[in-house]
Protein backbone atom coordinates (compact mmCIF):
# COMPACT_ATOMS: atom_id res chain seq x y z
CA UNK A 1 0.00 0.00 0.00
CA UNK A 2 1.42 3.36 -1.04
CA UNK A 3 -0.05 6.76 -0.65
CA UNK A 4 -0.67 8.99 -3.57
CA UNK A 5 0.86 12.43 -3.94
CA UNK A 6 0.02 14.74 -1.09
CA UNK A 7 -0.86 18.37 -1.42
CA UNK A 8 1.35 20.93 0.29
CA UNK A 9 -0.18 22.32 3.45
CA UNK A 10 -0.98 25.97 3.66
CA UNK A 11 1.07 27.93 6.18
CA UNK A 12 -0.99 28.81 9.21
CA UNK A 13 -1.21 32.51 10.05
CA UNK A 14 0.99 33.61 12.91
CA UNK A 15 -0.70 34.84 16.04
CA UNK A 16 -0.90 38.64 15.99
CA UNK A 17 0.95 40.64 18.66
CA UNK A 18 -2.35 41.52 20.32
CA UNK A 19 -3.13 37.85 20.89
CA UNK A 20 0.32 37.19 22.37
CA UNK A 21 -0.10 40.21 24.64
CA UNK A 22 -3.52 38.98 25.74
CA UNK A 23 -2.14 35.52 26.45
CA UNK A 24 0.67 37.07 28.48
CA UNK A 25 -1.79 39.14 30.53
CA UNK A 26 -4.01 36.12 31.22
CA UNK A 27 -1.01 33.97 32.12
CA UNK A 28 0.29 36.66 34.46
CA UNK A 29 -3.07 37.01 36.22
CA UNK A 30 -3.46 33.24 36.51
CA UNK A 31 0.05 32.89 37.92
CA UNK A 32 -0.64 35.69 40.40
CA UNK A 33 -3.82 33.93 41.53
CA UNK A 34 -2.05 30.59 41.99
CA UNK A 35 0.82 32.23 43.90
CA UNK A 36 -1.42 34.59 45.88
CA UNK A 37 -0.26 33.43 49.30
CA UNK A 38 3.33 34.34 48.44
CA UNK A 39 2.95 37.53 46.39
CA UNK A 40 -0.07 39.25 47.95
CA UNK A 41 1.30 42.10 50.10
CA UNK A 42 -1.35 41.75 52.84
CA UNK A 43 -3.88 39.32 54.24
CA UNK A 44 -7.04 39.87 52.13
CA UNK A 45 -9.27 39.37 55.18
CA UNK A 46 -7.32 41.56 57.62
CA UNK A 47 -9.34 44.62 58.64
CA UNK A 48 -8.00 47.95 59.87
CA UNK A 49 -10.86 50.39 60.40
CA UNK A 50 -8.42 53.19 61.17
CA UNK A 51 -7.27 53.09 57.53
CA UNK A 52 -10.52 52.51 55.69
CA UNK A 53 -11.13 54.08 52.26
CA UNK A 54 -7.54 55.26 51.91
CA UNK A 55 -6.18 56.15 48.51
CA UNK A 56 -3.16 54.51 46.86
CA UNK A 57 0.01 54.65 48.95
CA UNK A 58 3.33 52.85 49.31
CA UNK A 59 1.80 50.44 51.81
CA UNK A 60 -1.46 49.91 49.88
CA UNK A 61 -0.79 50.34 46.16
CA UNK A 62 -4.48 50.39 45.22
CA UNK A 63 -5.79 51.75 48.51
CA UNK A 64 -8.12 50.15 51.05
CA UNK A 65 -11.82 49.34 51.10
CA UNK A 66 -14.47 50.31 53.66
CA UNK A 67 -13.10 47.81 56.17
CA UNK A 68 -9.48 48.85 55.72
CA UNK A 69 -8.59 45.74 53.71
CA UNK A 70 -5.92 45.96 51.03
CA UNK A 71 -7.58 46.19 47.61
CA UNK A 72 -4.64 44.76 45.67
CA UNK A 73 -4.43 41.69 47.89
CA UNK A 74 -8.14 41.04 47.53
CA UNK A 75 -7.90 41.31 43.75
CA UNK A 76 -5.00 38.84 43.65
CA UNK A 77 -6.80 36.34 45.87
CA UNK A 78 -10.07 36.95 44.02
CA UNK A 79 -8.41 35.69 40.84
CA UNK A 80 -8.51 32.18 42.29
CA UNK A 81 -12.28 32.26 42.47
CA UNK A 82 -12.54 33.94 39.07
CA UNK A 83 -10.40 31.48 37.11
CA UNK A 84 -11.51 28.48 39.16
CA UNK A 85 -15.17 29.34 38.69
CA UNK A 86 -14.76 29.73 34.93
CA UNK A 87 -12.99 26.36 34.75
CA UNK A 88 -15.90 24.71 36.59
CA UNK A 89 -18.47 26.32 34.30
CA UNK A 90 -16.72 25.42 31.03
CA UNK A 91 -16.10 21.86 32.25
CA UNK A 92 -19.80 21.38 33.03
CA UNK A 93 -20.86 22.88 29.69
CA UNK A 94 -18.48 20.63 27.72
CA UNK A 95 -18.98 17.41 29.70
CA UNK A 96 -22.77 17.74 29.43
CA UNK A 97 -23.21 19.52 26.10
CA UNK A 98 -20.80 17.53 23.91
CA UNK A 99 -22.26 14.05 24.62
CA UNK A 100 -25.75 15.57 24.41
CA UNK A 101 -25.09 17.06 20.97
CA UNK A 102 -23.16 14.01 19.76
CA UNK A 103 -26.05 11.65 20.45
CA UNK A 104 -28.54 14.10 18.95
CA UNK A 105 -26.45 14.50 15.80
CA UNK A 106 -25.50 10.88 15.20
CA UNK A 107 -29.04 9.58 15.78
CA UNK A 108 -31.07 12.62 14.62
CA UNK A 109 -34.49 11.17 13.84
CA UNK A 110 -36.13 10.33 17.17
CA UNK A 111 -33.59 10.60 19.98
CA UNK A 112 -32.07 13.72 18.44
CA UNK A 113 -35.44 15.39 18.03
CA UNK A 114 -36.34 14.87 21.70
CA UNK A 115 -32.95 16.08 22.92
CA UNK A 116 -33.07 19.20 20.76
CA UNK A 117 -36.58 20.10 21.94
CA UNK A 118 -35.24 19.98 25.51
CA UNK A 119 -32.37 22.27 24.56
CA UNK A 120 -34.74 24.67 22.77
CA UNK A 121 -36.85 24.91 25.92
CA UNK A 122 -33.83 25.77 28.08
CA UNK A 123 -32.44 28.28 25.58
CA UNK A 124 -35.78 30.12 25.58
CA UNK A 125 -35.01 31.44 29.08
CA UNK A 126 -32.55 34.35 29.50
CA UNK A 127 -29.14 33.09 30.58
CA UNK A 128 -28.75 35.14 33.75
CA UNK A 129 -32.35 34.57 34.90
CA UNK A 130 -32.07 30.80 34.50
CA UNK A 131 -28.66 30.80 36.21
CA UNK A 132 -30.10 32.72 39.17
CA UNK A 133 -33.04 30.30 39.40
CA UNK A 134 -30.77 27.23 39.38
CA UNK A 135 -28.37 28.83 41.87
CA UNK A 136 -31.29 29.59 44.18
CA UNK A 137 -32.31 25.93 44.02
CA UNK A 138 -28.83 24.51 44.56
CA UNK A 139 -27.70 27.07 47.14
CA UNK A 140 -25.45 30.10 46.85
CA UNK A 141 -21.69 29.69 46.53
CA UNK A 142 -18.94 29.61 43.93
CA UNK A 143 -19.32 25.96 42.89
CA UNK A 144 -23.11 25.94 42.76
CA UNK A 145 -23.33 29.22 40.85
CA UNK A 146 -20.76 28.10 38.28
CA UNK A 147 -22.40 24.68 37.89
CA UNK A 148 -25.67 26.55 37.28
CA UNK A 149 -24.07 28.69 34.55
CA UNK A 150 -22.52 25.57 33.01
CA UNK A 151 -25.94 23.90 32.93
CA UNK A 152 -27.37 26.96 31.18
CA UNK A 153 -24.59 26.95 28.54
CA UNK A 154 -24.81 23.19 27.93
CA UNK A 155 -27.83 23.34 25.54
CA UNK A 156 -26.06 25.86 23.30
CA UNK A 157 -22.96 23.65 23.32
CA UNK A 158 -25.14 20.65 22.47
CA UNK A 159 -26.72 22.38 19.49
CA UNK A 160 -23.35 23.47 18.13
CA UNK A 161 -21.96 19.96 18.59
CA UNK A 162 -25.00 18.47 16.87
CA UNK A 163 -24.53 20.73 13.86
CA UNK A 164 -20.91 19.61 13.55
CA UNK A 165 -21.77 15.93 13.90
CA UNK A 166 -24.54 16.18 11.29
CA UNK A 167 -22.05 17.73 8.85
CA UNK A 168 -19.53 14.92 9.37
CA UNK A 169 -21.61 11.75 9.85
CA UNK A 170 -22.34 11.30 6.12
CA UNK A 171 -18.76 11.85 4.96
CA UNK A 172 -17.03 9.09 3.04
CA UNK A 173 -14.41 8.32 5.68
CA UNK A 174 -17.14 7.87 8.32
CA UNK A 175 -19.11 5.57 6.02
CA UNK A 176 -15.92 3.61 5.31
CA UNK A 177 -15.25 3.21 9.02
CA UNK A 178 -18.83 2.01 9.55
CA UNK A 179 -18.51 -0.58 6.80
CA UNK A 180 -15.23 -1.74 8.34
CA UNK A 181 -17.10 -2.60 11.52
CA UNK A 182 -15.57 0.07 13.73
CA UNK A 183 -17.28 0.14 17.13
CA UNK A 184 -19.60 3.14 17.32
CA UNK A 185 -17.96 4.82 20.37
CA UNK A 186 -14.55 4.47 18.68
CA UNK A 187 -16.03 5.84 15.46
CA UNK A 188 -17.35 8.88 17.27
CA UNK A 189 -14.18 9.59 19.26
CA UNK A 190 -11.61 8.98 16.54
CA UNK A 191 -13.39 10.02 13.34
CA UNK A 192 -16.39 12.24 14.04
CA UNK A 193 -15.67 14.42 17.06
CA UNK A 194 -12.16 15.69 16.14
CA UNK A 195 -13.70 17.47 13.15
CA UNK A 196 -17.16 18.21 14.54
CA UNK A 197 -15.80 19.93 17.65
CA UNK A 198 -13.75 22.55 15.84
CA UNK A 199 -16.54 25.18 16.09
CA UNK A 200 -17.14 24.17 19.71
CA UNK A 201 -13.52 24.92 20.63
CA UNK A 202 -13.88 28.43 19.24
CA UNK A 203 -17.25 28.90 20.94
CA UNK A 204 -15.74 27.92 24.29
CA UNK A 205 -13.49 31.00 24.17
CA UNK A 206 -16.60 33.15 23.79
CA UNK A 207 -18.25 31.33 26.68
CA UNK A 208 -15.13 31.84 28.77
CA UNK A 209 -15.35 35.62 28.44
CA UNK A 210 -19.11 35.49 29.02
CA UNK A 211 -18.62 33.37 32.13
CA UNK A 212 -16.27 35.94 33.67
CA UNK A 213 -19.01 38.55 33.24
CA UNK A 214 -21.82 36.31 34.52
CA UNK A 215 -19.71 35.18 37.47
CA UNK A 216 -19.04 38.80 38.38
CA UNK A 217 -22.74 39.61 38.07
CA UNK A 218 -23.77 36.70 40.30
CA UNK A 219 -21.16 37.65 42.90
CA UNK A 220 -22.32 41.27 42.68
CA UNK A 221 -25.84 40.05 43.51
CA UNK A 222 -24.56 37.95 46.40
CA UNK A 223 -25.00 34.57 44.70
CA UNK A 224 -21.30 33.79 44.28
CA UNK A 225 -18.55 33.39 46.90
CA UNK A 226 -19.89 34.65 50.20
CA UNK A 227 -18.32 37.56 52.03
CA UNK A 228 -15.66 38.09 53.26
CA UNK A 229 -14.16 35.71 50.66
CA UNK A 230 -12.30 37.77 48.01
CA UNK A 231 -14.24 37.99 44.76
CA UNK A 232 -14.10 40.51 41.95
CA UNK A 233 -17.89 40.75 41.76
CA UNK A 234 -18.51 41.18 45.49
CA UNK A 235 -15.63 43.67 45.75
CA UNK A 236 -17.23 45.61 42.91
CA UNK A 237 -20.48 45.63 44.87
CA UNK A 238 -18.69 46.95 47.98
CA UNK A 239 -16.98 49.64 45.92
CA UNK A 240 -20.29 50.64 44.33
CA UNK A 241 -21.84 51.10 47.77
CA UNK A 242 -19.07 53.61 48.56
CA UNK A 243 -19.05 55.38 45.20
CA UNK A 244 -19.92 58.79 46.69
CA UNK A 245 -17.30 58.73 49.45
CA UNK A 246 -14.56 56.88 47.50
CA UNK A 247 -15.35 56.98 43.75
CA UNK A 248 -11.96 55.62 42.68
CA UNK A 249 -12.49 52.40 44.62
CA UNK A 250 -14.71 51.01 41.87
CA UNK A 251 -11.99 51.25 39.22
CA UNK A 252 -9.62 48.35 40.18
CA UNK A 253 -12.16 45.48 40.16
CA UNK A 254 -14.13 46.94 37.26
CA UNK A 255 -11.10 47.54 35.04
CA UNK A 256 -9.57 44.19 35.92
CA UNK A 257 -12.73 42.33 34.96
CA UNK A 258 -12.98 44.29 31.71
CA UNK A 259 -9.33 43.65 30.80
CA UNK A 260 -9.68 39.90 31.42
CA UNK A 261 -12.77 39.67 29.21
CA UNK A 262 -11.14 41.68 26.41
CA UNK A 263 -8.02 39.48 26.54
CA UNK A 264 -10.09 36.30 26.38
CA UNK A 265 -12.03 37.57 23.36
CA UNK A 266 -8.82 38.68 21.65
CA UNK A 267 -7.35 35.21 22.06
CA UNK A 268 -10.62 33.73 20.80
CA UNK A 269 -10.52 35.85 17.65
CA UNK A 270 -6.96 34.73 16.93
CA UNK A 271 -7.89 31.09 17.54
CA UNK A 272 -10.87 31.40 15.19
CA UNK A 273 -8.72 32.89 12.42
CA UNK A 274 -6.09 30.22 12.84
CA UNK A 275 -8.53 27.31 12.83
CA UNK A 276 -10.41 28.75 9.86
CA UNK A 277 -7.18 28.90 7.86
CA UNK A 278 -6.14 25.36 8.79
CA UNK A 279 -7.26 22.72 6.30
CA UNK A 280 -9.95 20.68 8.02
CA UNK A 281 -9.37 17.08 8.98
CA UNK A 282 -12.31 16.09 6.80
CA UNK A 283 -10.67 17.46 3.67
CA UNK A 284 -7.34 15.87 4.51
CA UNK A 285 -8.96 12.49 4.94
CA UNK A 286 -11.02 12.72 1.76
CA UNK A 287 -8.03 13.89 -0.31
CA UNK A 288 -5.68 11.30 1.16
CA UNK A 289 -6.02 8.73 -1.66
CA UNK A 290 -4.73 5.23 -0.98
CA UNK A 291 -3.70 3.18 -3.97
CA UNK A 292 -2.65 -0.42 -4.01
HUURBEL-V666242 format. One record per residue. N is the residue number from 1. SS is DSSP state (h for helix, s for strand, l for the rest). Layout:
BEGIN
N;SS  N;SS
END
This chain:
BEGIN
1;l  2;s  3;s  4;l  5;l  6;l  7;l  8;l  9;l  10;l  11;l  12;l  13;l  14;l  15;l  16;l  17;h  18;h  19;h  20;h  21;h  22;h  23;h  24;h  25;h  26;h  27;h  28;h  29;h  30;h  31;h  32;h  33;h  34;h  35;l  36;h  37;h  38;h  39;h  40;l  41;l  42;l  43;l  44;l  45;l  46;l  47;l  48;l  49;h  50;h  51;h  52;l  53;l  54;l  55;l  56;l  57;l  58;l  59;l  60;l  61;l  62;l  63;l  64;s  65;l  66;l  67;l  68;l  69;l  70;s  71;h  72;h  73;h  74;h  75;h  76;h  77;h  78;h  79;h  80;h  81;h  82;h  83;h  84;h  85;h  86;h  87;h  88;h  89;h  90;h  91;h  92;h  93;h  94;h  95;h  96;h  97;h  98;h  99;h  100;h  101;h  102;h  103;h  104;h  105;h  106;h  107;l  108;l  109;l  110;l  111;h  112;h  113;h  114;h  115;h  116;h  117;h  118;h  119;h  120;h  121;h  122;h  123;h  124;l  125;l  126;l  127;h  128;h  129;h  130;h  131;h  132;h  133;h  134;h  135;h  136;h  137;h  138;h  139;l  140;l  141;l  142;h  143;h  144;h  145;h  146;h  147;h  148;h  149;h  150;h  151;h  152;h  153;h  154;h  155;h  156;h  157;h  158;h  159;h  160;h  161;h  162;h  163;h  164;h  165;h  166;h  167;h  168;h  169;l  170;l  171;l  172;h  173;h  174;h  175;h  176;h  177;h  178;h  179;h  180;l  181;l  182;l  183;l  184;h  185;h  186;h  187;h  188;h  189;h  190;h  191;h  192;h  193;h  194;h  195;h  196;h  197;l  198;h  199;h  200;h  201;h  202;h  203;h  204;h  205;h  206;h  207;h  208;h  209;h  210;h  211;h  212;h  213;h  214;h  215;h  216;h  217;h  218;h  219;h  220;h  221;l  222;l  223;l  224;l  225;l  226;l  227;l  228;l  229;l  230;l  231;l  232;h  233;h  234;h  235;h  236;h  237;h  238;h  239;h  240;h  241;h  242;l  243;l  244;l  245;l  246;l  247;l  248;l  249;h  250;h  251;h  252;h  253;h  254;h  255;h  256;h  257;h  258;h  259;h  260;h  261;h  262;h  263;h  264;h  265;h  266;h  267;h  268;h  269;h  270;h  271;h  272;h  273;h  274;h  275;h  276;h  277;h  278;l  279;l  280;l  281;h  282;h  283;h  284;h  285;h  286;h  287;h  288;l  289;l  290;s  291;s  292;l
END
